[in-house]
Amino acid sequence: MEFYPVCPGTPYYVIGSPSLDGVRIHLDDGKIFEIIVKNNSLENIYISRVFPNGKELNRLWITHDEIMKGGKLIFEMSKTPNVSKKFEPIPSN
């Protein structure tokens, strides 16, 4: 689904290259967490940018709480990796 748990028992999910064009997760409280992938193709395998709820993300992970709040996670894909961007590391607990 474009992300996976870093380690069982931690609230962090690492973002990976999406294989689907989009997904909707219907949460227990009636909210929806939607993943939208723009420019997805066999050639565009690199994540260029990620936008949770319209704000560009400076990290390649999201938290469980961010998912449970609902909203949209938008991926922009490209043919080449975005090597100019510096990403925030996952916090160590």
C-alpha beads as a LAMMPS data file, in Angstrom:
LAMMPS data file: protein, C-alpha beads

93 atoms
92 bonds

1 atom types
1 bond types

-500.0 500.0 xlo xhi
-500.0 500.0 ylo yhi
-500.0 500.0 zlo zhi

Masses

1 110.0

Atoms # bond

1 1 1 0.000 0.000 0.000
2 1 1 2.989 2.345 -0.308
3 1 1 4.129 2.143 3.328
4 1 1 5.024 -0.511 5.900
5 1 1 5.804 -0.636 9.643
6 1 1 9.411 0.091 10.597
7 1 1 9.363 -2.151 13.647
8 1 1 6.470 -3.836 15.448
9 1 1 5.396 -1.786 18.448
10 1 1 6.545 1.582 17.033
11 1 1 4.166 4.143 15.471
12 1 1 6.257 4.719 12.316
13 1 1 5.624 3.559 8.752
14 1 1 8.309 3.844 6.058
15 1 1 7.112 5.181 2.713
16 1 1 8.078 3.105 -0.308
17 1 1 7.465 3.363 -4.050
18 1 1 3.781 2.727 -4.700
19 1 1 2.617 -0.136 -6.870
20 1 1 -0.987 1.088 -7.044
21 1 1 -2.503 4.291 -8.413
22 1 1 -4.477 4.835 -5.242
23 1 1 -6.035 3.309 -2.149
24 1 1 -8.764 4.302 0.291
25 1 1 -8.652 3.112 3.885
26 1 1 -11.978 3.389 5.709
27 1 1 -11.160 4.001 9.371
28 1 1 -13.289 2.861 12.316
29 1 1 -14.460 6.382 13.183
30 1 1 -15.844 7.004 9.692
31 1 1 -12.810 8.947 8.452
32 1 1 -10.996 8.017 5.239
33 1 1 -7.249 7.928 4.632
34 1 1 -6.713 8.158 0.880
35 1 1 -3.490 7.558 -1.037
36 1 1 -3.223 9.135 -4.490
37 1 1 -0.290 8.448 -6.822
38 1 1 0.407 10.931 -9.619
39 1 1 2.492 9.995 -12.694
40 1 1 2.585 6.331 -11.672
41 1 1 4.002 4.066 -14.396
42 1 1 6.557 1.318 -14.981
43 1 1 9.104 4.042 -15.838
44 1 1 8.303 6.411 -12.960
45 1 1 9.511 4.285 -10.059
46 1 1 10.977 7.056 -7.886
47 1 1 9.143 9.179 -5.362
48 1 1 9.736 12.803 -6.246
49 1 1 7.624 14.373 -3.516
50 1 1 4.997 13.384 -0.946
51 1 1 2.154 15.594 0.284
52 1 1 0.096 14.658 3.340
53 1 1 -2.995 16.888 3.269
54 1 1 -1.429 19.389 0.874
55 1 1 1.826 20.072 2.743
56 1 1 5.100 18.710 1.320
57 1 1 6.696 16.088 3.541
58 1 1 10.409 16.356 4.379
59 1 1 10.673 12.754 5.535
60 1 1 10.077 9.293 4.104
61 1 1 7.905 8.047 6.953
62 1 1 4.497 8.744 8.463
63 1 1 3.051 8.005 11.882
64 1 1 0.118 5.864 12.899
65 1 1 -1.609 8.989 14.267
66 1 1 -1.304 10.723 10.869
67 1 1 -3.051 7.793 9.215
68 1 1 -5.785 7.648 11.869
69 1 1 -6.608 11.348 11.428
70 1 1 -7.656 10.606 7.856
71 1 1 -6.972 12.828 4.873
72 1 1 -4.951 12.421 1.696
73 1 1 -1.387 11.296 1.093
74 1 1 -0.349 12.301 -2.427
75 1 1 2.735 10.851 -4.127
76 1 1 4.387 12.481 -7.142
77 1 1 6.439 9.935 -9.068
78 1 1 9.288 10.492 -11.560
79 1 1 11.805 8.640 -13.745
80 1 1 14.766 9.841 -11.696
81 1 1 15.367 9.957 -7.929
82 1 1 15.141 13.279 -6.120
83 1 1 18.730 13.351 -4.806
84 1 1 18.683 17.077 -3.983
85 1 1 16.242 16.691 -1.091
86 1 1 17.406 16.083 2.507
87 1 1 15.041 13.926 4.540
88 1 1 14.425 13.866 8.274
89 1 1 15.363 10.521 9.917
90 1 1 12.944 8.381 11.925
91 1 1 13.144 9.302 15.628
92 1 1 14.950 6.806 17.826
93 1 1 12.951 5.922 20.924

Bonds

1 1 1 2
2 1 2 3
3 1 3 4
4 1 4 5
5 1 5 6
6 1 6 7
7 1 7 8
8 1 8 9
9 1 9 10
10 1 10 11
11 1 11 12
12 1 12 13
13 1 13 14
14 1 14 15
15 1 15 16
16 1 16 17
17 1 17 18
18 1 18 19
19 1 19 20
20 1 20 21
21 1 21 22
22 1 22 23
23 1 23 24
24 1 24 25
25 1 25 26
26 1 26 27
27 1 27 28
28 1 28 29
29 1 29 30
30 1 30 31
31 1 31 32
32 1 32 33
33 1 33 34
34 1 34 35
35 1 35 36
36 1 36 37
37 1 37 38
38 1 38 39
39 1 39 40
40 1 40 41
41 1 41 42
42 1 42 43
43 1 43 44
44 1 44 45
45 1 45 46
46 1 46 47
47 1 47 48
48 1 48 49
49 1 49 50
50 1 50 51
51 1 51 52
52 1 52 53
53 1 53 54
54 1 54 55
55 1 55 56
56 1 56 57
57 1 57 58
58 1 58 59
59 1 59 60
60 1 60 61
61 1 61 62
62 1 62 63
63 1 63 64
64 1 64 65
65 1 65 66
66 1 66 67
67 1 67 68
68 1 68 69
69 1 69 70
70 1 70 71
71 1 71 72
72 1 72 73
73 1 73 74
74 1 74 75
75 1 75 76
76 1 76 77
77 1 77 78
78 1 78 79
79 1 79 80
80 1 80 81
81 1 81 82
82 1 82 83
83 1 83 84
84 1 84 85
85 1 85 86
86 1 86 87
87 1 87 88
88 1 88 89
89 1 89 90
90 1 90 91
91 1 91 92
92 1 92 93
